[in-house]
Amino acid sequence: MKKASLIALLVFVALNASAGLWYSGFFDSDSVDKLTQTRVLKHTLRQPAVGARLTVGLKLTEGEAVVRLVDPTGTKRYEKTFRPGKASIEETFRGENGQWQVIVDFRGATGRYSVKLVGM
């Protein structure tokens, strides 16, 4: 399923590039079962991006997930701990181009998550 999503995204980007449109971002989604692990998702934003939009969706039945957004300067721009239940956030951050990181620390977590970071 992830490969199909990645291929669809690449086709979308290629079609938009030929039409003069611009898009930069990534999407990750998965299920977790009693997972204690840190996932680091990285994406490099380039011109004409002036920042990033972070979208997170979580539906946990146990454990917790700590979500952090770190900009290219190493500054933590967002951090929140999510516990069992359903939650979603969408926030926009102005910042420099370069490598942005979304870090998700799962601690005994069971449920589903989705993370999207898009240049704006």
Secondary structure, 3 states (H helix, E strand, C coil): CHHHHHHHHHHHHHHHHHCCCCCCEEEEEEEEEEEEEEEEEEEEECCCCCEEEEEEEEEEEEEEEEEEEECCCCCEEEEEEECCEEEEEEEEEECCCEEEEEEEEEEEEEEEEEEEEEEC
